[in-house]
Amino acid sequence: MSADPDVLGQGENFARPSPVELTGEATEQVIPLVEESLRLGKRAVETGRVRVSVSTKTAEELVRTTLRTRRAEVERVAIDQEVAEAPATREENGVLIVPVIEEILVIEKRLILREEIRLHFVDGEETVEQAVERRLQRATVERLPPGPDTPPGTVEWAGNPPDNTKETA
């Protein structure tokens, strides 16, 4: 190897040869190797806070709806007629007919149809207005700068938080 520092370095920042290399004696030399290691991590950093305020107001409103009704008008019709067997409940022209039977004792048993109950169903509609109260909620969100003692992710409530929500850290 040449001992000329200009040839070795070429103007760059290379190390100069050791005296062993200049004299040409063969001796073993240990060159320590350095390795750089990298460690990657994450941490929570608070960048700001949010304040949520919820207010509830009640407002009285007039609601309108149609209610449907159904009532039965009862008409009793005397029949007083002997029958062989009990007639079944039946419907004729929108009228439900319920037979009423009486058993009387003569020398023999006979079925006498005493009366029929006729039920006329009358449908109607009625519009009803009633004042009711309903609750209204408004949420206000306000961004705040980070606080000195506030852990990251803290939720601050102004007012009453909902029952199923709790403050989380």
C-alpha positions as CSV (number, residue, x, y, z in Angstrom):
1,M,0.0,0.0,0.0
2,S,1.2,3.5,-0.7
3,A,1.9,5.7,2.3
4,D,1.0,8.9,0.5
5,P,-1.9,10.5,2.5
6,D,-3.1,12.4,-0.6
7,V,-3.6,9.1,-2.5
8,L,-5.3,7.4,0.4
9,G,-7.6,10.2,1.3
10,Q,-8.2,11.8,-2.1
11,G,-9.2,14.9,-0.1
12,E,-11.9,12.8,1.7
13,N,-12.2,12.0,5.4
14,F,-10.7,8.5,5.4
15,A,-8.6,7.2,8.3
16,R,-4.8,7.2,7.9
17,P,-3.1,3.8,7.7
18,S,-1.8,2.3,10.9
19,P,2.0,2.0,11.5
20,V,1.6,-1.8,10.9
21,E,0.3,-1.2,7.4
22,L,3.1,1.2,6.6
23,T,5.8,-1.2,7.7
24,G,4.3,-4.2,6.0
25,E,4.4,-6.5,9.0
26,A,1.4,-8.8,9.0
27,T,-0.3,-8.6,12.4
28,E,-3.9,-9.1,13.1
29,Q,-5.9,-6.1,14.0
30,V,-9.6,-6.1,15.3
31,I,-11.8,-3.4,14.0
32,P,-14.9,-2.9,16.2
33,L,-18.2,-2.7,14.4
34,V,-20.9,-0.4,15.5
35,E,-24.5,-1.0,14.8
36,E,-27.3,1.5,15.3
37,S,-30.6,0.3,16.6
38,L,-34.0,2.0,16.3
39,R,-36.8,1.8,18.8
40,L,-40.3,2.9,17.7
41,G,-43.1,3.7,20.2
42,K,-46.4,5.6,20.5
43,R,-47.7,7.8,23.3
44,A,-50.9,9.7,23.8
45,V,-50.6,13.4,23.3
46,E,-53.5,15.7,24.3
47,T,-54.1,18.1,21.4
48,G,-57.2,19.8,22.9
49,R,-60.4,19.1,24.9
50,V,-64.0,19.2,24.0
51,R,-66.8,20.4,26.3
52,V,-70.3,19.1,25.5
53,S,-73.3,20.9,27.1
54,V,-76.8,19.5,26.8
55,S,-79.8,21.5,27.8
56,T,-83.4,20.2,27.9
57,K,-86.4,22.4,27.4
58,T,-90.1,21.6,27.4
59,A,-92.4,23.0,24.8
60,E,-96.2,22.7,24.8
61,E,-97.6,21.7,21.5
62,L,-101.1,21.1,20.3
63,V,-101.4,17.6,18.7
64,R,-104.3,16.5,16.5
65,T,-105.3,12.9,15.7
66,T,-108.3,11.0,14.7
67,L,-109.6,8.4,17.2
68,R,-111.8,5.6,16.0
69,T,-114.6,4.2,18.1
70,R,-116.9,1.2,18.0
71,R,-119.9,0.7,20.2
72,A,-122.6,-1.9,20.2
73,E,-126.3,-1.0,20.2
74,V,-128.3,-3.8,21.8
75,E,-131.7,-4.7,20.5
76,R,-133.7,-7.6,22.1
77,V,-136.2,-9.3,19.9
78,A,-138.7,-11.7,21.5
79,I,-139.1,-14.9,19.5
80,D,-140.9,-17.5,21.8
81,Q,-140.6,-20.3,19.3
82,E,-139.9,-24.0,19.9
83,V,-136.8,-25.3,18.3
84,A,-135.3,-28.8,18.0
85,E,-131.7,-27.7,18.8
86,A,-129.9,-24.6,19.9
87,P,-129.3,-22.3,17.0
88,A,-125.7,-21.1,16.5
89,T,-124.6,-17.5,16.8
90,R,-124.8,-15.9,13.4
91,E,-124.3,-12.6,11.5
92,E,-126.9,-11.1,9.2
93,N,-126.4,-7.9,7.3
94,G,-123.6,-6.7,9.6
95,V,-125.7,-7.6,12.8
96,L,-124.4,-10.2,15.2
97,I,-127.3,-12.4,16.4
98,V,-126.9,-14.3,19.7
99,P,-129.7,-16.7,20.5
100,V,-130.9,-17.0,24.1
101,I,-132.3,-20.5,24.9
102,E,-134.6,-21.6,27.8
103,E,-135.3,-25.1,28.6
104,I,-138.8,-25.6,30.1
105,L,-140.3,-28.8,31.6
106,V,-143.5,-30.0,30.2
107,I,-144.3,-33.7,29.8
108,E,-141.4,-33.7,27.5
109,K,-138.4,-31.4,27.1
110,R,-138.5,-28.8,24.4
111,L,-136.2,-26.0,23.4
112,I,-138.0,-22.7,23.2
113,L,-136.2,-19.8,21.6
114,R,-137.1,-17.0,23.9
115,E,-135.3,-14.1,22.3
116,E,-132.4,-13.0,20.1
117,I,-130.0,-10.3,21.0
118,R,-129.0,-8.3,18.0
119,L,-125.9,-6.2,18.2
120,H,-125.5,-3.4,15.7
121,F,-122.0,-2.1,15.5
122,V,-121.7,1.6,14.8
123,D,-118.3,2.9,13.7
124,G,-117.4,6.5,14.1
125,E,-114.5,8.9,14.0
126,E,-113.7,11.9,16.2
127,T,-110.9,14.5,15.8
128,V,-109.3,15.3,19.2
129,E,-106.9,18.0,20.1
130,Q,-104.9,17.9,23.3
131,A,-102.0,20.0,24.6
132,V,-99.0,17.8,25.5
133,E,-95.5,18.6,26.7
134,R,-92.5,17.2,24.8
135,R,-88.8,17.6,25.7
136,L,-86.3,19.1,23.4
137,Q,-82.5,18.7,23.8
138,R,-79.8,20.9,22.3
139,A,-76.1,20.0,22.5
140,T,-73.4,22.6,22.3
141,V,-69.8,21.5,21.5
142,E,-67.0,23.8,22.5
143,R,-63.3,23.1,21.7
144,L,-60.8,24.0,24.4
145,P,-57.0,24.0,24.5
146,P,-55.4,21.1,26.4
147,G,-55.3,21.4,30.2
148,P,-52.2,20.9,32.2
149,D,-53.6,18.1,34.4
150,T,-56.2,16.6,32.1
151,P,-55.5,13.0,30.9
152,P,-55.9,12.4,27.2
153,G,-59.4,11.4,26.1
154,T,-61.2,13.0,29.0
155,V,-64.8,14.0,28.3
156,E,-66.1,17.0,30.4
157,W,-69.9,17.4,30.8
158,A,-71.5,20.7,31.5
159,G,-75.0,20.0,32.7
160,N,-76.4,16.5,33.3
161,P,-74.9,13.7,31.2
162,P,-77.4,11.0,30.1
163,D,-78.0,8.2,32.5
164,N,-76.4,5.6,30.3
165,T,-73.2,7.7,29.8
166,K,-70.4,8.1,32.3
167,E,-67.3,10.1,32.2
168,T,-64.4,8.1,30.6
169,A,-60.7,8.6,31.0
